[in-house]
Amino acid sequence: MFGRRESVPFAFLSDEFRSNVMPPPRERASAGELAGRWLLGICVVAGLVGSLVIGMPALSTDGSATGTEHSEASDKR
């Protein structure tokens, strides 16, 4: 029952078939939409730059602080 498999009708036309129906042209974005896109892009970039500026001090390693910090418990022997 499963041994017989029929091909799709008119499959030989699929490679050569070209439609003469064109999609409608895209509408141009209004000035408000363009301004909104620019504002959103600027906000995203400003957020990334701000997080980088705020996060840089936490990522920096201070060479003088390594090994010089002692806890009070180690001083009270």
N, C-alpha and C positions, 0 to 999 in steps of 0.2 A: 504494500500500500504506500509506503514511504519511498520506494525506489523510483517512482516516476515523478519527475519534477519538470514542470513547464516553465518556460521563460516568460518574462513580462511581454505582453503584446506591444509591438512597435518599439522595442528597445533599440533596434538598429537606427531609429531616427533621432535618438536622444543626443548623439554627438553632433549631428548636423543641424539640429533644430535651433532656429533663432526667432525670437519673438519680435514682432514689429510694434508691440505695445511698450511705450516708454513710461517709466514712472513720472509722476508730476515733479517739477523742479522744486528744490528745497526753498522754503521761505527764508528770507533774510532775517536775522535776529534784530529785534528792535534795539533802540539806544539803551533802554532800561535793562534789557537782558545782557547786552555787552558790558554795561557798567557793573552789573551784578557779578558777572564772570570775573572781571578784573578785580573787583573788591574781594571776592572769595579767594582768588589766587594770591592777592597781596596779604590777606589774613593768614593763609596757610604758610606762606614764606616767612612772615613776621613771627608766627608761632614757632617755626623751626629754628629761626635765628635766635629768638628769645630763649628757647629751651637750651640751645647750645651755649649762649652767653651765661645763663644761670647755672648750667651744669658743669662748665669748665673748671671752676674752682674746686668742685668736689672730685673731679677726675685728676687734678694736678697732684703730683707728689712733691712734697716739700722736702728737700734734701737735708735741711738742718733738723727737721723734726724726727727723722728716722733714728731710732735708738736712743734719743735723749729724753724721751718721756718716761717717767717712772711713776708707779702708783704709790700711794701712801702705805699700802700693805707691805711693799718690798723695802721701804725705809724703816719700818718698825720691827726690826729683827730682835 
